[in-house]
Amino acid sequence: MAFDSKTDGPAGVGPAGPRPGPRHVAIIMDGNGRWAQMRGRPRLLGHHAGAKRIREIVEACPDLGVKYLTIFAFSTENWTRTQSEVAGLMSLFRRYIQREAQDLYRRGVRVRFIGDRIKLDGKLVTLMDDLELLTSGNDRVHLTIALNYGGRDEVTRAAKRLAYEIEMGRLSHKDVDAETLARFLDTRVLPDPDLVIRTSGEARISNFLLWQSAYAEYEFIDTLWPDFSAPEFARIVRAFAARDRRFGAVRAPA
């Protein structure tokens, strides 16, 4: 896709050029297992250390102007890990929700979960539902947790729902465009991410927010997630404003 005008761009992004800090930051939290193995400890210990890091990053968001934070907790591909690691992660998710629910509520954080819940156990899904309901009136920070999430899976599920609406006669195929499909995504109530950060030195997006990140800026850093600190997060967020985001446009000569 190419835009020739200085002001052309995808819907909702506005004119090209430097911008304020990111309103929505998404993070691929990678490196927990390696962090533990480097210390001669079980991989699950790294996941526990990584879970503790989330609170610090959430708390840093308001002062940085970050209204929306989306974190990649468990992918649709992570089921291929060992049974013991998967079971440990599911237990960790349950304990995290139980431990953090009241603190998230008091801090004005609204929590949402995205991903396919069908494969998750009933107790975990109930905790997820309860936390979403508890924090539904909050608006200070919107924390979205991607759990059993995959970008291709999300688009596939959205396409199925869209096809069903057409089959039922509630929607015409002639009316289907990118905006229509976006209304069926898990993130339909969220703005697209402005910035995606991946920790641990890997330079790939791993099936995360494929549709939503079409115009996002990316930052790949070497820091392992359990070592990712609020000051490093702040540095990346503040540096975002210096990026020249043209969205495919050509800057007019001065």
ZAMARGU-4260 file (C-alpha; in steps of 0.2 Angstrom, whole numbers, plus 5000, padded with zeros to 4 digits):
<rodrens>
0) 5000/5000/5000 | 5007/5017/4996 | 5000/5035/5000 | 5006/5050/4990 | 4999/5063/5000
5) 5007/5070/5015 | 4991/5068/5025 | 4985/5052/5019 | 4986/5037/5030 | 4975/5023/5038
10) 4959/5028/5045 | 4961/5036/5062 | 4980/5040/5062 | 4980/5057/5055 | 4994/5066/5046
15) 5011/5060/5045 | 5026/5066/5056 | 5032/5065/5073 | 5019/5061/5087 | 5017/5062/5106
20) 5021/5047/5116 | 5012/5031/5113 | 4994/5030/5119 | 4994/5011/5117 | 5009/5000/5121
25) 5009/4981/5118 | 5023/4970/5125 | 5029/4952/5120 | 5035/4947/5137 | 5049/4935/5132
30) 5064/4928/5141 | 5057/4921/5157 | 5063/4903/5154 | 5081/4909/5149 | 5082/4920/5164
35) 5079/4906/5175 | 5090/4894/5166 | 5105/4906/5167 | 5103/4905/5186 | 5102/4886/5186
40) 5084/4886/5191 | 5068/4879/5184 | 5060/4888/5169 | 5044/4890/5180 | 5054/4901/5192
45) 5057/4913/5178 | 5038/4914/5174 | 5035/4919/5192 | 5048/4932/5192 | 5041/4939/5176
50) 5023/4940/5183 | 5030/4951/5197 | 5037/4963/5184 | 5020/4967/5177 | 5014/4977/5192
55) 5029/4989/5190 | 5026/4992/5171 | 5007/4995/5174 | 5011/5007/5188 | 5023/5017/5177
60) 5010/5019/5163 | 5000/5034/5169 | 5015/5046/5171 | 5020/5041/5154 | 5004/5045/5146
65) 5001/5026/5142 | 4982/5023/5143 | 4982/5006/5136 | 4994/4992/5139 | 4992/4975/5131
70) 5004/4960/5137 | 5006/4943/5128 | 5005/4930/5142 | 5002/4914/5133 | 5000/4910/5115
75) 4991/4897/5106 | 5007/4889/5101 | 5013/4888/5120 | 5002/4872/5122 | 5017/4863/5114
80) 5028/4866/5129 | 5030/4852/5142 | 5014/4847/5151 | 5022/4852/5168 | 5027/4869/5162
85) 5009/4872/5154 | 5001/4866/5171 | 5013/4877/5181 | 5008/4892/5170 | 4990/4889/5172
90) 4992/4888/5190 | 5002/4904/5190 | 4989/4913/5180 | 4975/4908/5193 | 4986/4914/5207
95) 4991/4930/5199 | 4972/4935/5196 | 4968/4930/5214 | 4983/4940/5221 | 4982/4956/5211
100) 4963/4958/5208 | 4960/4970/5223 | 4976/4980/5220 | 4972/4982/5201 | 4954/4988/5206
105) 4961/5000/5219 | 4973/5008/5206 | 4960/5011/5193 | 4966/4998/5181 | 4953/4990/5170
110) 4957/4972/5165 | 4952/4963/5149 | 4957/4946/5142 | 4959/4942/5124 | 4961/4925/5116
115) 4951/4909/5114 | 4944/4904/5131 | 4937/4887/5126 | 4953/4877/5129 | 4956/4885/5147
120) 4950/4877/5162 | 4933/4883/5170 | 4941/4889/5186 | 4953/4901/5177 | 4939/4907/5165
125) 4928/4911/5180 | 4942/4921/5188 | 4945/4930/5172 | 4927/4935/5170 | 4926/4940/5188
130) 4941/4952/5186 | 4934/4959/5171 | 4918/4963/5180 | 4926/4970/5195 | 4937/4982/5186
135) 4924/4986/5172 | 4921/5004/5179 | 4940/5009/5180 | 4948/5020/5167 | 4965/5025/5173
140) 4975/5011/5164 | 4967/4998/5152 | 4977/4982/5154 | 4973/4969/5141 | 4980/4951/5144
145) 4982/4940/5129 | 4979/4922/5136 | 4978/4907/5124 | 4980/4921/5110 | 4986/4920/5092
150) 4984/4933/5079 | 4980/4921/5065 | 4968/4912/5077 | 4959/4929/5081 | 4957/4933/5063
155) 4950/4916/5059 | 4938/4917/5073 | 4933/4935/5068 | 4930/4929/5050 | 4919/4914/5056
160) 4908/4926/5066 | 4907/4938/5051 | 4903/4924/5039 | 4889/4919/5051 | 4882/4936/5051
165) 4881/4936/5032 | 4873/4918/5032 | 4860/4924/5044 | 4856/4939/5033 | 4861/4952/5046
170) 4875/4958/5035 | 4878/4959/5016 | 4895/4953/5009 | 4895/4970/4999 | 4897/4979/5015
175) 4912/4970/5021 | 4928/4980/5022 | 4943/4981/5034 | 4933/4991/5047 | 4919/4978/5047
180) 4931/4964/5050 | 4939/4974/5064 | 4922/4975/5073 | 4923/4956/5076 | 4941/4955/5083
185) 4945/4952/5101 | 4951/4970/5102 | 4936/4978/5095 | 4935/4991/5109 | 4953/4995/5110
190) 4963/5007/5099 | 4977/4999/5089 | 4994/4999/5097 | 5006/5013/5093 | 5021/5004/5100
195) 5026/4985/5101 | 5040/4980/5113 | 5048/4963/5113 | 5061/4958/5126 | 5074/4945/5126
200) 5083/4949/5110 | 5072/4940/5098 | 5067/4950/5083 | 5050/4942/5078 | 5032/4946/5081
205) 5027/4928/5085 | 5009/4929/5079 | 5005/4944/5091 | 4991/4957/5086 | 4995/4954/5067
210) 4980/4964/5061 | 4981/4978/5075 | 5000/4981/5073 | 5000/4985/5054 | 5006/5003/5058
215) 5014/5001/5075 | 5032/5005/5078 | 5042/4990/5085 | 5056/4990/5098 | 5066/4974/5100
220) 5077/4974/5116 | 5090/4962/5123 | 5083/4963/5141 | 5075/4947/5147 | 5057/4951/5153
225) 5061/4948/5172 | 5074/4961/5171 | 5064/4974/5161 | 5062/4989/5173 | 5051/5004/5173
230) 5065/5016/5169 | 5069/5006/5153 | 5051/5006/5149 | 5050/5025/5151 | 5066/5027/5140
235) 5058/5018/5126 | 5041/5026/5128 | 5049/5044/5128 | 5060/5040/5113 | 5044/5035/5103
240) 5040/5054/5100 | 5056/5056/5090 | 5051/5043/5077 | 5045/5049/5060 | 5029/5040/5057
245) 5023/5042/5039 | 5011/5028/5037 | 5017/5025/5019 | 5016/5043/5015 | 5030/5054/5007
250) 5035/5069/5017 | 5033/5085/5007 | 5050/5094/5004 | 5053/5109/5015
</rodrens>
